[in-house]
Amino acid sequence: MATANTLERIFSVDNKSKIQPIVSVWKRGRGLENLDNPIGVTIDNSIGDIYVTDWGNHCVKVFDCNCKIMFKFGDEEGEGKMDRPVGLAICRDRILVTQTNHCILNYQVNGKFRSRIGKLGKGELEFQYPRGLTFDEANGEVYICDCHNNRIQILSKELTYKTQFGQDNLKYPLDVKLTKEFIYILDRSIPCLHLYNYTHIPHKSIISGRDILQLIYPYYFYIDNSNNILITDSSDIISSGSISIYNSQFDLIHKIPIDYPTGITVDNRGRVIVVCYGGNLNMY
């Protein structure tokens, strides 16, 4: 997680002003350097490389720490065929990618295909439109938002089924993050943030409203080590999208317009990295 002063660069911008990126990559199309509706983004913190799910080009594209394209991966045929990738997460030498065709693809960080996990259904290791996912760094377990099954599935570090939770409380889980105290789940149905403890019992739900969250169409979120929460919202009452930033008490402390943001993460140097549905990769 990023340091406590991660957000200083953003906080210096007025709430009604668009952030000016340090680096911006925008070139929509089919080539190596192009992005077509990128959805998810994450970082290999060991070296700083940036991984983006390029939904429209059916691949993952890898950029260096300065947003220069390096390579892409995603098989065109066979078990490793990539079909509209959405979420992704990295743990050690493994990267997992969720897809809209109801499965998870397992790769090495260099893009070499390892295995395919899951299929369409409602049972164990079955999914309906999996979205965001994250690793428990301590034990390698994987938490997956099984969106249309209204649950979180947990896989072991060997990628076998372990357990599930949330069916009675979740409606459209999009993204999941772990802190020492809680499991945070972003749900688009209301929208809201759910907090669960590690026995999978609901702790509280922060529901969007006039004074809390103020979200319309959220995609993904990030939590820094001060428990500041950054949420991308691709539809806003007064603009075409924003990054909303809340403190650990869920008070809105900053909201900055950005056009159609989807994935968000922060690197070890405190730079905020956002991908936008139109084809942008921006670093702030």
C-alpha positions as semicolon CSV with decimal commas, in nm:
position;residue;x (nm);y (nm);z (nm)
1;M;0,000;0,000;0,000
2;A;0,105;0,357;-0,061
3;T;0,243;0,593;0,202
4;A;0,027;0,829;0,408
5;N;0,115;1,129;0,188
6;T;0,011;0,948;-0,131
7;L;-0,268;1,195;-0,201
8;E;-0,085;1,523;-0,152
9;R;-0,058;1,578;-0,527
10;I;-0,432;1,531;-0,572
11;F;-0,531;1,733;-0,266
12;S;-0,352;2,034;-0,412
13;V;-0,611;2,042;-0,693
14;D;-0,945;2,216;-0,648
15;N;-1,244;1,982;-0,622
16;K;-1,397;2,129;-0,936
17;S;-1,084;2,114;-1,148
18;K;-0,962;1,823;-1,356
19;I;-0,630;1,676;-1,253
20;Q;-0,346;1,739;-1,494
21;P;-0,162;1,408;-1,537
22;I;0,213;1,372;-1,512
23;V;0,193;1,123;-1,798
24;S;-0,101;1,045;-2,024
25;V;-0,127;0,766;-2,282
26;W;-0,417;0,797;-2,522
27;K;-0,429;0,636;-2,862
28;R;-0,740;0,430;-2,913
29;G;-0,711;0,146;-3,161
30;R;-0,574;-0,202;-3,222
31;G;-0,196;-0,158;-3,216
32;L;0,047;-0,246;-2,937
33;E;0,047;0,110;-2,802
34;N;-0,330;0,148;-2,831
35;L;-0,595;0,092;-2,566
36;D;-0,959;0,015;-2,640
37;N;-1,183;0,047;-2,333
38;P;-0,932;-0,044;-2,059
39;I;-1,105;-0,157;-1,741
40;G;-0,861;-0,275;-1,473
41;V;-0,512;-0,171;-1,367
42;T;-0,261;-0,303;-1,115
43;I;0,110;-0,274;-1,043
44;D;0,388;-0,523;-0,991
45;N;0,532;-0,337;-0,692
46;S;0,856;-0,534;-0,702
47;I;0,961;-0,355;-1,025
48;G;0,691;-0,093;-1,087
49;D;0,545;-0,235;-1,408
50;I;0,182;-0,144;-1,480
51;Y;-0,066;-0,407;-1,603
52;V;-0,387;-0,299;-1,780
53;T;-0,680;-0,513;-1,896
54;D;-0,747;-0,395;-2,252
55;W;-1,111;-0,505;-2,278
56;G;-1,161;-0,413;-2,644
57;N;-0,836;-0,569;-2,763
58;H;-0,880;-0,890;-2,559
59;C;-0,541;-0,876;-2,390
60;V;-0,340;-0,742;-2,100
61;K;-0,088;-0,470;-2,182
62;V;0,219;-0,409;-1,970
63;F;0,378;-0,065;-1,930
64;D;0,692;0,032;-1,743
65;C;0,688;0,269;-1,445
66;N;0,682;0,569;-1,683
67;C;0,385;0,437;-1,886
68;K;0,596;0,320;-2,181
69;I;0,452;0,012;-2,349
70;M;0,658;-0,305;-2,305
71;F;0,452;-0,602;-2,423
72;K;0,106;-0,755;-2,426
73;F;-0,024;-1,104;-2,357
74;G;-0,338;-1,311;-2,399
75;D;-0,370;-1,614;-2,623
76;E;-0,589;-1,588;-2,932
77;E;-0,699;-1,951;-2,916
78;G;-0,714;-2,245;-2,676
79;E;-0,743;-2,256;-2,297
80;G;-0,548;-1,933;-2,261
81;K;-0,769;-1,735;-2,499
82;M;-0,843;-1,396;-2,352
83;D;-1,196;-1,267;-2,408
84;R;-1,286;-0,920;-2,275
85;P;-1,066;-0,916;-1,964
86;V;-1,190;-0,706;-1,674
87;G;-1,012;-0,731;-1,338
88;L;-0,659;-0,840;-1,250
89;A;-0,433;-0,885;-0,950
90;I;-0,068;-0,976;-0,893
91;C;0,088;-1,176;-0,611
92;R;0,455;-1,266;-0,632
93;D;0,509;-1,428;-0,975
94;R;0,140;-1,486;-1,050
95;I;-0,119;-1,268;-1,220
96;L;-0,488;-1,359;-1,231
97;V;-0,730;-1,205;-1,482
98;T;-1,110;-1,214;-1,465
99;Q;-1,309;-1,229;-1,786
100;T;-1,666;-1,165;-1,896
101;N;-1,684;-1,525;-2,020
102;H;-1,710;-1,643;-1,659
103;C;-1,359;-1,770;-1,588
104;I;-1,023;-1,672;-1,438
105;L;-0,697;-1,695;-1,630
106;N;-0,371;-1,764;-1,447
107;Y;-0,045;-1,630;-1,594
108;Q;0,312;-1,570;-1,497
109;V;0,393;-1,198;-1,476
110;N;0,587;-1,235;-1,802
111;G;0,262;-1,331;-1,976
112;K;0,314;-1,705;-1,998
113;F;-0,017;-1,888;-1,962
114;R;-0,049;-2,131;-1,673
115;S;-0,408;-2,241;-1,629
116;R;-0,776;-2,161;-1,665
117;I;-1,000;-2,167;-1,358
118;G;-1,376;-2,194;-1,349
119;K;-1,676;-2,194;-1,580
120;L;-2,028;-2,053;-1,598
121;G;-2,247;-2,161;-1,309
122;K;-2,344;-2,113;-0,945
123;G;-2,138;-2,384;-0,775
124;E;-1,784;-2,406;-0,644
125;L;-1,531;-2,262;-0,889
126;E;-1,818;-2,149;-1,108
127;F;-1,878;-1,783;-1,188
128;Q;-2,118;-1,538;-1,347
129;Y;-1,927;-1,232;-1,464
130;P;-1,638;-1,222;-1,216
131;R;-1,501;-0,871;-1,168
132;G;-1,248;-0,738;-0,917
133;L;-1,017;-0,965;-0,722
134;T;-0,733;-0,941;-0,473
135;F;-0,475;-1,156;-0,298
136;D;-0,416;-1,201;0,071
137;E;-0,042;-1,141;0,070
138;A;0,005;-1,339;0,392
139;N;-0,127;-1,673;0,268
140;G;-0,179;-1,635;-0,107
141;E;-0,556;-1,679;-0,092
142;V;-0,759;-1,511;-0,365
143;Y;-1,081;-1,315;-0,307
144;I;-1,296;-1,288;-0,623
145;C;-1,608;-1,078;-0,680
146;D;-1,847;-1,328;-0,837
147;C;-2,068;-1,046;-0,952
148;H;-2,393;-1,199;-1,076
149;N;-2,381;-1,476;-0,816
150;N;-2,385;-1,204;-0,549
151;R;-2,093;-1,344;-0,353
152;I;-1,721;-1,347;-0,288
153;Q;-1,544;-1,674;-0,366
154;I;-1,216;-1,745;-0,187
155;L;-0,960;-1,972;-0,350
156;S;-0,654;-2,125;-0,187
157;K;-0,306;-2,032;-0,302
158;E;-0,322;-2,349;-0,514
159;L;-0,636;-2,197;-0,678
160;T;-0,871;-2,460;-0,541
161;Y;-1,207;-2,368;-0,391
162;K;-1,198;-2,278;-0,022
163;T;-1,519;-2,098;0,075
164;Q;-1,766;-1,825;-0,019
165;F;-1,966;-1,556;0,157
166;G;-2,195;-1,259;0,105
167;Q;-2,496;-1,409;-0,072
168;D;-2,740;-1,263;0,180
169;N;-2,597;-0,911;0,168
170;L;-2,424;-0,852;-0,167
171;K;-2,617;-0,758;-0,481
172;Y;-2,358;-0,660;-0,744
173;P;-2,006;-0,686;-0,600
174;L;-1,754;-0,513;-0,823
175;D;-1,427;-0,495;-0,633
176;V;-1,272;-0,621;-0,311
177;K;-0,981;-0,502;-0,098
178;L;-0,826;-0,628;0,226
179;T;-0,699;-0,433;0,526
180;K;-0,577;-0,569;0,859
181;E;-0,920;-0,524;1,013
182;F;-1,176;-0,571;0,737
183;I;-1,268;-0,700;0,394
184;Y;-1,400;-0,406;0,189
185;I;-1,641;-0,479;-0,097
186;L;-1,768;-0,222;-0,346
187;D;-2,126;-0,298;-0,452
188;R;-2,289;-0,114;-0,741
189;S;-2,650;-0,206;-0,668
190;I;-2,717;0,086;-0,431
191;P;-2,417;0,166;-0,455
192;C;-2,234;0,109;-0,127
193;L;-1,925;-0,018;0,051
194;H;-1,967;-0,331;0,264
195;L;-1,723;-0,411;0,544
196;Y;-1,689;-0,772;0,657
197;N;-1,470;-0,916;0,929
198;Y;-1,246;-1,214;0,861
199;T;-1,505;-1,460;0,987
200;H;-1,716;-1,328;0,696
201;I;-1,973;-1,161;0,918
202;P;-2,102;-0,821;0,795
203;H;-1,964;-0,535;1,006
204;K;-2,134;-0,238;0,839
205;S;-2,255;-0,108;0,503
206;I;-2,186;0,250;0,394
207;I;-2,470;0,334;0,156
208;S;-2,443;0,606;-0,106
209;G;-2,650;0,914;-0,031
210;R;-2,645;1,290;-0,015
211;D;-2,389;1,304;0,265
212;I;-2,212;0,968;0,231
213;L;-2,019;0,820;-0,065
214;Q;-2,220;1,012;-0,331
215;L;-2,156;0,752;-0,600
216;I;-2,353;0,689;-0,918
217;Y;-2,170;0,426;-1,127
218;P;-1,856;0,308;-0,946
219;Y;-1,601;0,071;-1,098
220;Y;-1,300;0,005;-0,875
221;F;-1,134;0,139;-0,564
222;Y;-0,802;0,157;-0,379
223;I;-0,721;0,189;-0,008
224;D;-0,394;0,344;0,112
225;N;-0,225;0,261;0,442
226;S;-0,408;0,544;0,621
227;N;-0,736;0,385;0,506
228;N;-0,812;0,669;0,266
229;I;-1,040;0,522;0,000
230;L;-1,017;0,627;-0,367
231;I;-1,318;0,524;-0,578
232;T;-1,363;0,570;-0,952
233;D;-1,713;0,679;-1,055
234;S;-1,783;0,676;-1,428
235;S;-2,105;0,873;-1,401
236;D;-2,150;1,185;-1,196
237;I;-2,436;1,427;-1,139
238;I;-2,236;1,721;-1,272
239;S;-1,973;1,556;-1,494
240;S;-1,880;1,246;-1,692
241;G;-1,699;1,093;-1,397
242;S;-1,475;1,152;-1,100
243;I;-1,236;1,013;-0,844
244;S;-1,397;1,037;-0,501
245;I;-1,168;1,022;-0,199
246;Y;-1,293;0,938;0,150
247;N;-1,116;0,919;0,482
248;S;-1,135;0,622;0,720
249;Q;-1,461;0,758;0,864
250;F;-1,607;0,765;0,510
251;D;-1,623;1,144;0,497
252;L;-1,580;1,284;0,146
253;I;-1,254;1,479;0,152
254;H;-1,196;1,532;-0,219
255;K;-1,376;1,478;-0,549
256;I;-1,210;1,557;-0,878
257;P;-1,365;1,529;-1,227
258;I;-1,208;1,274;-1,461
259;D;-1,375;1,148;-1,780
260;Y;-1,508;0,793;-1,741
261;P;-1,251;0,647;-1,499
262;T;-1,253;0,271;-1,442
263;G;-0,945;0,112;-1,281
264;I;-0,731;0,284;-1,018
265;T;-0,415;0,200;-0,823
266;V;-0,120;0,376;-0,658
267;D;0,246;0,290;-0,699
268;N;0,522;0,285;-0,437
269;R;0,615;0,644;-0,520
270;G;0,266;0,768;-0,444
271;R;0,165;0,824;-0,805
272;V;-0,203;0,762;-0,875
273;I;-0,263;0,558;-1,191
274;V;-0,606;0,561;-1,353
275;V;-0,740;0,403;-1,670
276;C;-1,044;0,550;-1,841
277;Y;-1,300;0,380;-2,060
278;G;-1,227;0,599;-2,360
279;G;-0,873;0,462;-2,388
280;N;-0,659;0,659;-2,144
281;L;-0,382;0,550;-1,910
282;N;-0,303;0,845;-1,683
283;M;-0,048;0,890;-1,408
284;Y;-0,093;1,166;-1,148
